[in-house]
Structures are given as C-alpha cells and as structure tokens.
Amino acid sequence: MLALAGAVPLLLAAPLDVWLAYLRGARAGFEDIGLWAPFVFIVVSALLTAIGFPRLIFCVLGGAAVRCGLGRAVE
C-alpha cells in the first residue's frame, strides 16, 4: 500500500503526452509483429506476471492494442 501511495505522485508528475507517446509506441510495436501480436502479448504478459510484474500494466497495453485493431476492422 505504501508503494502504491508513493507511485501516485510519480504518475501525476509525468505529463499526459509522455504516457500517450508510450502507448503509441506500444501500438506501433504490435502492428510490426503482425498476426503474432496476440500470441506474443499473451506469452510475454504471462511470463512477466509470473515473476511479479504488475498485471494491470498489461491490461492497459492490451486494451490499447485491441482498441487500435478493432477500430481499424470496424472502419
């Protein structure tokens, strides 16, 4: 809980543009991988979560990647 409370000021200190640029970079990475992107994402997120990496970060990245793919499919 203390770590979470300490992380909030760090998140608020970073400008929103920085976070959006990071998400754009993640989307570009998913597009570069192509059809393997979902499989690679699942394997990497499962392995990193198993060693203690926070799974909520993968929820954000997965949502950004899926939104981007579904948006193109619908258009």
N, C-alpha and C positions, 0 to 999 in steps of 0.2 A: 504494500500500500504506500509505503514511503517512497519507493522508486517511482510509482505512478504519479504521486504528487510532485516529485522532482522533475518529471518529464513534461508536465503541463507547461511550465514557463518556457521550456525549450521549444515546444511546438508552437507556442504563441509568438515567440521571438522571431521565428523564420517567416519571411514574407510568403504570402499565398502563391505568388508567382514561382517561387522556388519549388514548392510542392507540386504545382501543376506542370512545371517543366519536367520534374522527375516522372510523373505519370505519363507524360507524352513520350518520354524516352522508353518507358516500360512498354507502352503500346507499340512503338516502333520495333522494339525487340521481339514482341510477339508476332508482328507481321513478318519480320525477317525469317522467323523459324518456319512459318507456313502452317501446313496441316499437322505438324508435330507439336505445335504450341500447346494444345491442351494436355497432351501426354507428358511433355517436359514439365509443364507447370505443376501437374499433379505429383509427379515423382519428386521434383525439387522441393515443393512445399511440404510434402510428407516427410522427406528426409530431414529438412531443416526443423520442422516442428518436432520430430522425434528427438532431436538433440537439444531442444529447449528454446528454439526461436519462436517468438510470439506469433501465433496463428492468425491474429487479427490483421496483421500486415498483409498476409496473403489473401484475406477476404477483400481488402481494398484493391489490391493489384488484380485479383481475379475479376472483381466487378468492373474495373476499368477496362480490362481486356475484353470481357464478354460484351459489355455495352458497346464497345467500339465495333466488334464483329457483328453483333445483331443489328446495330444501326445501319451498317452497310448492306446487310442482307435485306432489310426492310425497304431501304431506299431503292 
